[in-house]
């Protein structure tokens, strides 16, 4: 099966005087048995190629499994009379969610555990399970949660009575995967976000407990196809916010959670380019907005007059504020400064930054903390420091480490290095690169290196600790992250300079980062791999065409590679939501710009590196046919004998296998492919 050739069927697209040929367009029809047969043949070829690597993959997998602690437990987070947490047991695939009733954190050791949701029990008999949203009523009797068993974004809402352990008859299908379920404070009503037939979240409904979902009340419908729809509750629990959001514009409507039958109240009508977020604090609303403030400014207004606003802290262009966390007695905010995540506490009209000892780190506030809490829980980690939960006394500001995530097996942080270096891009911009490696990795000259990146939607690629990386680092491999434009690592401008008509900056930043690492003698073209998933898969896919000769291996995972075709097809989930990110190819300028870097449209008859490509048959975000078509065209045109494999997960979606053992197996297989090409 060394030369797997897919059949071709003529198909053309004509737009703006341009003709694109897509001889593999037929692969989009999942109901066609030939499509499934082709994907299964590719999987058979994948198994054939990976067979000699079983020993290495198993070695890595077992080394990762050995790093799983016998048990792991999240620091309990107080909500009313309960402390909620989740824990994992070494031999189990899924987490267990639980709570304890206690008057204080000190009393937890003497409290009895009550399991609220055991995902292992729910998963029995199924190969795939995903539980996302969990929301508890204010009296803590009921939990509403979302469950999915096929890898799509369409989830089913269930309600569990925690007194009896049984499910209520209230079941609601087709609910969005994230930020989509909230309770009224009386516990009699659930608000939820429904998907349309294209899996776009577009409606907010109200359901009364004990009634049929056919009687539910539609509260709001988002008719603009470029907008997403979410709901979330204020930290105070007083309000539920309906958030309509595109990549450039937002609008918030407010539901009084104490008066759930009242209609939503509009906070501020949407205006193109104006983004904002709202929180509740005592008798005020706090407003985070980019109006006249590129990196967002913080304002306040009364509950009775949304338009009369005053500044909370002076605007600072060097500080990118992302989130507001009001507690009853103090307000914290999170964001970015100097390329790193930061947490500030508001003192008067100033932001006081929490200080940390390391130069490279990630820090955030633990979600879902109680508004009335006397403590603030912060999560801190770096490439060297395991996830650490720190308690901050809300009055004195004193810090106390409550937990450091356990690392099973030997781990001496002094034997590893984390480092930030800067590459100069072609246009003179400095691009940060994060490096993580074992101390002796560079003793014998250039080292094998895996360069990761994402660079889209303003998402930042921050340092984090993973014991599962250690088996790879211990083989002398450097793991690097290029923080390319398109993310928000250096503020909002960094994002805007890597989207739409500036998207190519993401790709050239990545190439310049690789060139820098090669020129500095950190690695060589024979020892460097490029790796990225989803939009990061688009990035490394574009790089394969633009500078494939710089890399030994390229690993695009669930890659978005047929961007023009997908962005022209508004029947595909998420397409219309992304026009403000990539452009709308119905516009001639956008069309030709997108076509200029589209990985699928730019495959040429030339050598390509070794390539390891993944997809999921049920992926609603990046259709399986994109990487399948791309692989077929690469097989047809590439002039080298380098390995090209496509692995299709036939029972999952965008996020791959469920269950941590399955996920680690996939991770180990991917690493084994890369390392084998390095000669390791």
MOFEN-V923149 format. One record per residue. RES is the residue in one small letter. SS is DSSP state (~ for helix, > for strand, _ for the rest). PHI is phi in whole degrees, -180 to 180 (NA if undefined). PSI is psi in radians with two decimals (NA if undefined). Layout:
res->[RES:RES]
ss->[SS:SS]
phi->[PHI:PHI]
psi->[PSI:PSI]
This chain:
res->[x:x:x:x:x:x:x:x:x:x:x:x:x:x:x:x:x:x:x:x:x:x:x:x:x:x:x:x:x:x:x:x:x:x:x:x:x:x:x:x:x:x:x:x:x:x:x:x:x:x:x:x:x:x:x:x:x:x:x:x:x:x:x:x:x:x:x:x:x:x:x:x:x:x:x:x:x:x:x:x:x:x:x:x:x:x:x:x:x:x:x:x:x:x:x:x:x:x:x:x:x:x:x:x:x:x:x:x:x:x:x:x:x:x:x:x:x:x:x:x:x:x:x:x:x:x:x:x:x:x:x:x:x:x:x:x:x:x:x:x:x:x:x:x:x:x:x:x:x:x:x:x:x:x:x:x:x:x:x:x:x:x:x:x:x:x:x:x:x:x:x:x:x:x:x:x:x:x:x:x:x:x:x:x:x:x:x:x:x:x:x:x:x:x:x:x:x:x:x:x:x:x:x:x:x:x:x:x:x:x:x:x:x:x:x:x:x:x:x:x:x:x:x:x:x:x:x:x:x:x:x:x:x:x:x:x:x:x:x:x:x:x:x:x:x:x:x:x:x:x:x:x:x:x:x:x:x:x:x:x:x:x:x:x:x:x:x:x:x:x:x:x:x:x:x:x:x:x:x:x:x:x:x:x:x:x:x:x:x:x:x:x:x:x:x:x:x:x:x:x:x:x:x:x:x:x:x:x:x:x:x:x:x:x:x:x:x:x:x:x:x:x:x:x:x:x:x:x:x:x:x:x:x:x:x:x:x:x:x:x:x:x:x:x:x:x:x:x:x:x:x:x:x:x:x:x:x:x:x:x:x:x:x:x:x:x:x:x:x:x:x:x:x:x:x:x:x:x:x:x:x:x:x:x:x:x:x:x:x:x:x:x:x:x:x:x:x:x:x:x:x:x:x:x:x:x:x:x:x:x:x:x:x:x:x:x:x:x:x:x:x:x:x:x:x:x:x:x:x:x:x:x:x:x:x:x:x:x:x:x:x:x:x:x:x:x:x:x:x:x:x:x:x:x:x:x:x:x:x:x:x:x:x:x:x:x:x:x:x:x:x:x:x:x:x:x:x:x:x:x:x:x:x:x:x:x:x:x:x:x:x:x:x:x:x:x:x:x:x:x:x:x:x:x:x:x:x:x:x:x:x:x:x:x:x:x:x:x:x:x:x:x:x:x:x:x:x:x:x:x:x:x:x:x:x:x:x:x:x:x:x:x:x:x:x:x:x:x:x:x:x:x:x:x:x:x:x:x:x:x:x:x:x:x:x:x:x:x:x:x:x:x:x:x:x:x:x:x:x:x:x:x:x:x:x:x:x:x:x:x:x:x:x:x:x:x:x:x:x:x:x:x:x:x:x:x:x:x:x:x:x:x:x:x:x:x:x:x:x:x:x:x:x:x:x:x:x:x:x:x:x:x:x:x:x:x:x:x:x:x:x:x:x:x:x:x:x:x:x:x:x:x:x:x:x:x:x:x:x:x:x:x:x:x:x:x:x:x:x:x:x:x:x:x:x:x:x:x:x:x]
ss->[_:_:_:_:_:_:_:_:_:_:_:>:>:>:>:_:_:>:>:>:>:_:_:_:~:~:~:~:_:_:_:_:~:~:~:~:~:~:~:~:~:~:~:~:~:~:~:~:~:~:~:_:_:~:~:~:~:~:~:~:~:~:~:~:~:~:_:_:_:_:>:>:>:_:_:_:>:>:>:_:_:>:>:>:>:>:>:>:>:_:_:_:_:_:_:>:>:>:>:>:>:_:_:_:~:~:~:~:~:~:_:_:>:>:>:>:>:>:~:~:~:~:~:_:_:_:_:_:_:>:>:>:>:>:>:>:_:_:_:_:_:>:>:>:>:>:>:>:_:_:_:_:_:>:>:>:>:>:>:>:>:_:_:_:_:_:>:>:>:>:>:>:>:>:>:>:_:_:_:_:>:>:>:_:_:_:_:_:>:>:>:>:>:>:>:_:_:_:_:_:>:>:>:>:>:>:>:>:_:_:_:_:~:~:~:_:>:>:>:>:>:_:_:_:_:_:_:>:>:>:>:>:>:_:_:_:_:_:>:>:>:>:>:>:>:_:_:_:_:>:>:>:>:>:>:>:_:_:_:_:_:_:_:_:>:>:>:>:_:_:_:_:_:_:_:>:>:>:>:>:>:_:_:>:>:>:>:>:>:_:_:_:_:_:_:_:>:>:>:>:>:>:_:_:>:>:>:>:>:>:>:_:_:_:_:_:_:_:_:>:>:>:>:>:>:>:_:_:_:_:>:>:>:>:>:>:>:_:_:>:>:>:>:>:>:>:>:_:_:>:>:>:>:_:_:_:_:_:_:_:_:>:>:>:>:_:_:_:_:_:_:_:_:_:>:>:>:>:>:>:>:_:_:_:_:_:_:>:>:>:>:>:>:_:_:_:_:_:>:>:>:>:>:>:_:_:_:_:_:_:_:_:~:~:~:>:>:>:>:>:>:>:>:>:_:_:_:_:_:>:>:>:>:>:>:>:>:>:_:_:_:_:_:_:_:_:_:_:>:>:>:>:_:_:_:_:_:_:_:_:_:_:_:_:_:_:~:~:~:~:~:~:~:_:_:_:_:>:>:>:>:>:_:_:_:_:_:_:_:_:_:~:~:~:~:~:_:_:_:~:~:~:_:~:~:~:~:~:~:~:~:~:~:~:~:~:~:~:~:_:_:_:_:_:_:_:_:>:>:>:>:>:>:_:~:~:~:~:~:~:~:~:~:~:~:~:~:~:~:~:_:_:>:>:>:>:>:_:_:_:_:_:~:~:~:~:~:~:_:_:_:_:_:_:_:~:~:~:~:~:~:~:_:_:_:_:_:~:~:~:~:~:~:~:~:~:~:_:_:_:_:_:_:_:_:_:_:_:_:>:>:>:>:>:>:>:_:_:_:_:_:_:_:~:~:~:~:~:~:~:~:~:~:~:~:~:~:_:_:_:_:_:_:>:>:>:>:>:>:_:_:_:>:_:_:>:_:_:_:~:~:~:~:~:~:~:~:~:~:~:~:~:~:~:~:~:~:_:_:_]
phi->[NA:-68:-125:-86:-114:-87:-70:-116:-132:-58:-155:-129:-120:-123:-160:55:75:-117:-116:-114:-99:-134:-72:-113:-60:-59:-69:-72:-87:-67:-78:-79:-57:-66:-67:-62:-62:-63:-63:-69:-64:-63:-65:-64:-66:-57:-61:-65:-66:-81:-53:-66:-97:-56:-63:-67:-61:-67:-60:-66:-60:-67:-67:-70:-58:-65:-86:-73:-63:-60:-156:-131:-144:-71:-59:-59:-111:-76:-137:63:-81:-112:-113:-103:-164:-130:-141:-129:-110:-53:-86:-109:-72:-121:-75:-117:-99:-150:-152:-136:-92:-157:-82:-152:-63:-65:-85:-61:-61:-104:-100:-87:-78:-123:-78:-95:-142:-107:-65:-64:-67:-66:-81:-56:90:-126:-82:-136:-148:-134:-113:-112:-67:-133:-132:-105:-68:-65:-88:67:-87:-117:-124:-101:-141:-109:-133:-140:-129:-134:88:-85:-92:-93:-114:-108:-92:-121:-125:-111:-85:-76:-78:-104:82:-102:-85:-76:-73:-69:-134:-128:-85:63:-101:-67:-65:-130:41:-139:-140:-148:-97:-71:-70:-79:77:-96:-131:-116:-103:-148:-107:-101:-93:-89:-67:-98:63:-96:-68:-140:-135:-110:-120:-117:-115:-96:-59:92:-114:-71:-69:-69:-96:-63:-107:-78:-100:-159:-125:-89:-87:-77:-73:-94:-110:-90:-136:-135:-134:-152:-102:-63:-60:-78:72:-73:-128:-114:-103:-94:-115:-97:-150:-105:-77:-129:-144:-142:-149:-122:-118:-119:-108:-78:-68:-86:-131:-68:-90:-75:-70:-63:-113:-71:-84:-155:-63:-63:-135:-52:89:-99:-110:-155:-138:-126:-135:-111:-141:54:-99:-132:-109:-100:-122:-108:-142:-98:-66:57:-157:-52:-98:77:-127:-111:-124:-134:-151:-80:-68:-99:-147:-71:-87:-88:-122:-129:-77:-87:-135:-61:-70:-131:-61:-83:-119:-101:-92:-114:-143:-113:-129:-79:-112:-56:-106:-151:-118:-112:-133:-124:179:-139:-155:58:80:-124:-66:-138:-123:-122:-113:-79:-124:64:-108:-124:-104:-103:-82:-74:-100:-134:-82:-85:-83:-126:-167:-127:-146:-155:-90:-63:-71:62:-81:-73:-58:-89:-62:-94:-135:-118:-99:-119:-106:-129:-161:-147:-63:-101:-103:-59:-53:-122:-99:-118:-94:-116:-65:-69:-94:-87:81:-69:-102:-145:-75:-93:-159:-116:-55:-69:-118:-74:86:-72:-151:-113:-59:-72:-90:-125:-127:-121:-152:-114:-125:-129:-99:-95:-75:-59:-93:92:-72:-89:-109:-75:-130:-99:-120:-140:-160:-79:-54:-90:-60:-104:-65:-109:99:-54:-116:-62:-144:-109:-102:-104:-165:-128:70:-149:61:77:-74:-98:-100:-102:-67:-148:-89:-144:-65:-74:-79:-57:-60:-79:-61:-67:-91:87:-89:-92:-106:-125:-129:-90:-90:-74:-62:114:-91:-121:-55:-111:101:-67:-61:-60:-70:-62:-82:-134:-138:49:-76:-117:-61:-61:-58:-59:-73:-70:-59:-65:-63:-65:-64:-63:-60:-61:-65:-73:-63:-81:78:-72:-149:-136:-64:-86:-129:-123:-120:-108:-140:-162:-120:62:-65:-69:-70:-60:-57:-72:-67:-64:-64:-59:-79:-81:-153:-60:-71:-85:-125:-81:-138:-130:-122:-91:-104:36:-81:-91:-117:-113:-66:-68:-61:-66:-73:-90:-106:-79:-87:-88:-53:78:-55:-65:-68:-108:-61:-79:-96:-106:114:-110:-67:-65:-86:-60:-63:-62:-57:-71:-67:-64:-63:-65:-122:-54:-56:-70:-76:-115:-64:-126:-80:-161:-71:-126:-69:-61:-135:-125:-121:-125:-158:-129:-60:-101:-69:-87:-95:-127:-56:-53:-68:-63:-64:-64:-64:-61:-62:-61:-70:-61:-61:-68:-105:-65:-105:-107:-107:-68:-73:-134:-127:-126:-110:-104:-80:-78:-128:-143:-123:-65:-100:73:-65:-99:87:-69:-66:-63:-66:-67:-62:-64:-63:-65:-64:-62:-64:-63:-63:-61:-63:-64:-74:-81:83:-95]
psi->[0.52:-0.49:1.53:1.98:2.18:2.62:2.73:2.46:2.16:2.32:2.32:2.65:2.32:2.20:2.43:0.61:0.21:2.51:2.20:2.33:2.31:1.45:-0.14:0.29:-0.46:-0.37:-0.18:-0.33:1.68:-0.37:-0.18:2.05:-0.50:-0.53:-0.87:-0.70:-0.74:-0.79:-0.67:-0.60:-0.71:-0.69:-0.66:-0.72:-0.69:-0.82:-0.67:-0.80:-0.68:-0.25:-0.84:-0.26:0.11:-0.71:-0.81:-0.77:-0.74:-0.69:-0.82:-0.76:-0.82:-0.61:-0.61:-0.79:-0.67:-0.35:-0.15:2.15:2.72:-0.53:2.58:2.52:2.30:2.53:2.22:2.41:2.21:2.30:1.81:-2.31:-0.07:2.71:2.11:2.57:2.99:2.74:2.79:2.51:2.46:-0.70:0.00:2.53:-0.61:2.78:2.82:2.20:2.38:3.05:2.83:2.47:2.13:2.65:-0.40:2.88:-0.62:-0.46:-0.07:-0.64:-0.37:0.13:2.65:2.40:2.44:2.06:2.22:-0.82:2.14:1.81:-0.47:-0.68:-0.75:-0.53:-0.21:2.24:-0.06:2.54:-0.32:2.35:2.34:2.16:2.16:-1.61:2.38:2.19:2.30:2.53:2.80:-0.47:0.02:0.36:-0.64:2.58:2.26:2.33:2.79:2.40:2.43:2.52:0.27:0.01:0.02:-3.11:0.04:1.99:2.80:2.33:2.24:2.71:2.20:2.32:1.95:-0.20:-0.67:-0.34:0.03:2.78:2.49:2.90:-0.23:1.88:2.29:2.06:2.94:0.76:2.53:2.68:-0.63:2.72:1.00:0.08:2.27:2.62:2.61:2.79:-0.39:-0.23:0.18:-0.30:2.48:2.33:2.40:2.80:2.18:2.61:2.63:-3.02:-0.27:0.18:0.55:2.23:2.10:-0.17:2.51:2.21:2.76:2.22:2.34:2.22:2.36:-0.01:2.88:2.54:-0.24:-0.25:0.06:2.70:2.21:2.15:-0.59:2.44:2.23:1.88:-0.33:2.05:-0.11:0.07:2.47:2.90:2.27:2.85:2.57:2.78:2.53:2.68:-0.48:-0.22:0.06:-0.61:2.69:2.24:2.23:2.09:2.00:2.28:2.24:-3.01:-0.12:-0.19:2.56:2.80:2.37:2.35:2.61:2.24:2.30:1.93:-0.27:-0.31:1.23:-0.24:-0.13:2.59:2.73:2.61:2.22:2.27:-0.91:2.19:2.53:2.48:2.31:2.23:-0.15:2.06:2.49:2.81:2.61:2.46:2.85:2.34:1.92:-2.00:0.31:2.85:2.41:2.36:2.17:2.06:2.65:0.15:2.07:0.45:1.59:-0.75:0.35:2.42:2.76:2.14:2.94:2.68:2.85:2.83:-0.31:-0.19:1.67:-0.42:-0.34:1.80:2.57:2.75:2.39:-0.90:2.58:2.54:2.43:2.01:-0.44:-0.08:2.11:1.90:2.28:-0.65:2.64:2.36:1.53:2.29:2.88:-0.68:-0.24:2.73:2.30:2.64:2.68:2.73:-2.56:2.49:2.47:0.55:0.05:2.72:2.53:2.69:2.28:2.66:2.34:2.12:1.87:-2.12:0.46:2.73:2.14:2.05:2.38:2.31:2.59:2.73:-0.55:2.72:-0.40:2.20:2.97:2.49:2.47:2.90:2.43:2.28:2.83:0.64:2.70:2.31:-0.58:0.06:2.62:0.02:2.70:2.24:2.24:2.42:2.27:2.46:2.90:-3.04:-0.46:-0.48:2.07:2.78:2.17:2.21:2.18:2.30:2.26:2.13:2.18:-0.36:-0.88:-0.41:0.06:2.46:2.55:2.19:2.10:-0.58:2.43:2.15:2.28:2.53:1.94:2.48:-3.10:2.30:1.95:1.82:-0.42:-0.20:0.01:2.78:2.43:2.46:2.53:2.23:2.92:2.21:2.56:2.08:2.93:-0.54:0.21:-0.13:2.47:2.19:2.11:2.50:2.26:2.33:2.51:2.12:2.91:2.59:-0.66:0.14:-0.59:0.21:-0.54:0.54:-2.84:2.54:2.71:2.46:2.37:2.04:2.03:2.70:2.83:-1.29:0.75:2.81:0.19:0.12:2.35:2.50:1.69:2.75:2.46:2.70:2.38:2.03:-0.36:-0.23:-0.43:-0.72:-0.51:-0.77:-0.65:-0.25:0.17:0.23:2.38:2.30:2.13:2.66:2.10:2.06:1.25:2.83:2.55:-0.42:-2.98:0.37:-0.64:0.49:-3.09:-0.58:-0.65:-0.64:-0.90:-0.50:0.11:0.54:2.98:-2.19:0.07:0.25:-0.57:-0.36:-0.63:-0.76:-0.78:-0.57:-0.75:-0.79:-0.74:-0.61:-0.78:-0.78:-0.70:-0.81:-0.59:-0.81:-0.56:-0.02:0.23:-0.65:-3.05:2.97:-0.38:-0.11:0.37:2.38:2.55:2.35:2.32:2.62:2.52:-2.02:-0.49:-0.46:-0.64:-0.78:-0.97:-0.42:-0.74:-0.68:-0.60:-0.65:-0.69:-0.61:0.74:-0.46:-0.15:-0.17:2.51:-0.67:2.52:2.29:1.59:2.08:2.29:1.00:2.48:1.58:-0.20:1.09:-0.66:-0.85:-0.78:-0.75:-0.20:-0.22:1.66:0.11:-0.14:2.35:2.42:-0.21:-0.96:-0.50:-0.31:0.07:-0.56:-0.12:-0.81:-0.49:2.85:1.95:-0.11:-0.39:2.27:-0.76:-0.78:-0.73:-0.93:-0.57:-0.80:-0.72:-0.52:-0.40:-0.09:2.09:-0.70:-0.72:-0.23:0.27:2.34:2.89:1.52:2.99:2.56:2.73:3.05:2.42:2.35:1.89:2.41:2.76:2.99:2.30:-0.57:0.32:2.03:-0.17:-0.81:1.88:2.41:-0.51:-0.40:-1.04:-0.55:-0.81:-0.73:-0.80:-0.74:-0.75:-0.67:-0.75:-0.66:-0.71:-0.49:2.55:0.14:3.07:0.31:2.70:2.38:2.05:2.62:2.12:2.05:2.12:1.89:-0.10:0.32:-3.08:-2.36:-0.53:0.24:-2.77:2.67:2.80:2.28:-0.54:-0.73:-0.72:-0.71:-0.62:-0.78:-0.71:-0.77:-0.67:-0.75:-0.78:-0.67:-0.65:-0.84:-0.88:-0.63:-0.61:-0.37:-0.14:0.33:NA]
